Amino acid sequence: MSDQSELWAAVVVSYDAAGLIELTNTRDRSATTVDTTVGEDAALGVINLWPIYAQLAYDNSDSTHVEVAKRGTIAMLWERGGSASSIAKVEWDEVFSADGLMSRVRNTGPRGRMSPSTNGPDTSSRGRKLRGWSDSKSLAPGILPSSRTVTGDE
């Protein structure tokens, strides 16, 4: 079974059938069955966009990837003109924006921890490079002993 077929099958299991009928049959409001071709195409679209937004390959064995991709598939169907009264609208930005779910997959490192980041500037208002408290170059000269300042017993 292909990745998009597996993803679409996971969407079908997770979401209301009547809502999926409405989302996948945008041109035929009298339809009574889910259009699997449209659903799999939306799933494939999410898988194709995955490396761009998540900065890694889609892995259908990773439950986090599958959960985010299911929401992405619903967002893709809404974006393509679908609507449903029994499935809440998943906004495109909720999944695909810089703060969306895919960026969280990208930023999550080993053991589910976010990568370290800072919002502080790296230069002062005078244009000088700021250094952390533990950077020896941030201390005034002569504070730390050096080979030139150490006197020993000879």
N, C-alpha and C positions, 0 to 999 in steps of 0.2 A: 504494500500500500504506500502511495506517495505521501510526502510531508503535507501537501495541501489537503489531500483526502483525509488524513488522520486529524489534521487541525479542524477541518470542516465537521468531521464526525464528533469531535469534542464540543464544538459549538452547538451542534444539533442536540446533544445530550444535555447541555447546560441551559439552553434557552427555550422559551415557550414556542411550540410548533406554530401556533396561529400567528405569532409575531414574526417568525422566520418566513412564513408564507407571504406576509405583507412586505417584508424587507427584500425578499428575493424576486418578487413579481411586481416590479415597479410599473410595468406597462399593461399588466393584466390584473385588475382588481377583483375579477371574478374567479381567480385561480384558487384551487383547493389543495394543492400540494406544494411543498417546498421545491424551488428550482435549484437542484444540486449543482448544476453547471455554474450558475451565478454565485452560489455560495463558495464553491471551490475556487472560482476565479478571484473572489475577494480574499480568501485565505492565501492564495498564491501571491496576491498583491502585498499582503502583510509580510509574507516570507521574503519576497523580493526586496522590500524596503527595510527589513530587519537589519542587515549589515550597515546600512547608512545611519540609521537612528541609534541602534544599540552598539555599534562598533564591534560586533562579533557575529559569528554565524548562528542562525537559528538552530536550536537543538530540541527536537521533539521528545527527547527523553528527560528534559529538564522541566519540572513542573512549573517553575516560575515563568519560563519562556512560554509554555502552553497557556497559562492563565492570562498573561499579558497579550499574547497573540489572539486569544479568543475575544478579548475586549477590542483589540485592533481590528479584527474581522467585522465585528458589529459596527465599529466606527466607520470602516471602509464601506459597508453596505449603506449606512446613513448618508455618508458623503456622496455616494453614487446615486442618490435620489430616492432611496428607500425610506419608508416610514412605517412605524408600528405602534399600535395603541397598547400592546401588552409587553413591549420591551422598552425600557427606558433608553432615551437617546444617549449614546456615548459620543461625546464631542471629540472631534479629530485631535484637538490640542490636548485633551486629557491623556491621550496615548502617545502622540507623535511630537509634541512640542519639546522645547528645551527642558521644561520641568515635568514632562509627561512620564508615563510609566516606562517607556523604552529607555529614556535617559537614566532612569533609576536602575534598570538592568545593566546599562553600560557602566554606571558609577559604582556598582556594588562589587566589592572585591571578595577575597576569600573569606569564608565564614560569615557572609552577609554583612560585612562592614563597608561603610562608604569610604572612599578614598579621602585622605586628608586634604583640606583646602583652607585658604585664608581669604578674607575679604579686605585685609589691610594692605596699605600701599607698600611698595618696596623701595621707594625713594621719599626723602623728606621734602618739605615745601621749598627748601633751599637747593634741591637737586642732588643732595648727598645720598649715597646708598645706605639704607637702613639695614642693620644686622641684628640678629637675635641676641639675647642675653648670653647665650652659651658660645657665641662665635668669638674666638680670641681676638679677631681683628676689630671687634667693636669696643674693646677696652683701650683706655689711654695708654700710651707708651710707658713702659717701666712698671706696670702693675704686676705682670706675671714675670717670674724669673726666666731668664734665658741662659743659654750657654755662656754668653758674654758677661752676665751679671752674677753668676754663681761663683762663689769663692770656695775653694776647697782646701783641705790640709795637704800641703805638699812637703 
